[in-house]
Amino acid sequence: MQTSIAVLANATSTMTQSGIDLYREKRLGWRLYRLAKIPDVLGTEGSDKVAGESVLLAVDRRSLVRTTNLVVTVLVVILSALKWSIAGSGFLPIGGIIITLLGVCNGIYLARGGASRVAARFIVLALSLGMVYGSFTTGGFGGPIVLLAPVIPVLSFLLIGPRAGWVAAFATALGLLVVLTLHLFDVVPPSPQTEQNLIIGRFIALATSGVFVTWVIWAFAASAAALGQRNKLLANTDHLTGIANRRFSENFLKQEILRARRSGEVLSLIIADVDNFKRYNDVNGHQAGDKCLQRAAGAIKRSARRPADMVGRFGGEEFIAVLPNTDPDGAFAIAECMRQALLDEHMPYEPGKPEIVSMTLGVTSFPGKEIDAISGMVRLADRALYQGKEQGRNRVVMNLPLSHSP
């Protein structure tokens, strides 16, 4: 059983546990509302930002490398100690000692702020040395250690990237060729273990390889799903303001119109436009203009606080808010809150002058049964907006359908 314990030490040393946080909410509108709060799942290191160089799309690379290194080191220490206690003091677990020392050094390196990619290479190197040494001391291709060879390129692919995985695959194949050559020329010493122990060891090695490869496939599939979810969110998000873009806003409004028709609930729409934005942009520059739009989007988003509400950028300095199950009075109050929130940002059009950036908003509200098409709602809200512009800007104007007009 000495070889079985040694095999178990090498086999389980590569197994790690990692959690993948897939950001899921019930409604895509709510996910877009909170998109700015989604963490960067690609990590913080510059090399980790290239998606093509790593499959760690939803797992933080540094955390995974740290966890892998800790699990490898602790398991090797425990299992090497068990092997030494069972086999006796005359059988010093050299391979386990080498991996343990490398793991401790790697842990210190990570704790001192070392690069996760370098630490990952260190783990792969430690396991490669352990495999070569273990293969040589357990009977070469007649022993169980060589069955763990596929683990090394797979781990390299997961922790470092596709290129490293291919390099590790060729290096592992070359190492196996060396072991085979030595084995064929009777340079590799025969295993001192019984045939029964060798069979048990080979079973453990094969089972461990299967479990490990399954885990890697699961991690990759979960990462790909997380990336797809993130791409879906980004495709429907305005890159400047972080809120929904026009395409998603129109699709969301269409869906809410269909839902309102079925339920008969009131659906309200707000179209907002930043007053004299060109003037602000010309005086303060384009970067300041971008900041102005971001702050305007933030003011609108803070005012539409319900998860069912959707806020989007309709184009240029124009924004839209869709308010399901909101009557005219409620929609007007929310629009007024948006207008005041932008004033509270206190952005002067010109330095040293009192006039600050304001916003004009057009509001309309329809009973679900009376909505014919998206164009009708947008037309009424847009007409109210331009009425507000003509009346002097910085105001909220309500424009109801004829059935609701006083």
Summary of the structure (lengths in Angstrom):
residues: 406
radius of gyration: 31.7
end to end distance: 91.0
largest distance: 101.4
contacts: 1386
relative contact order: 0.10
helix: 64%
strand: 9%
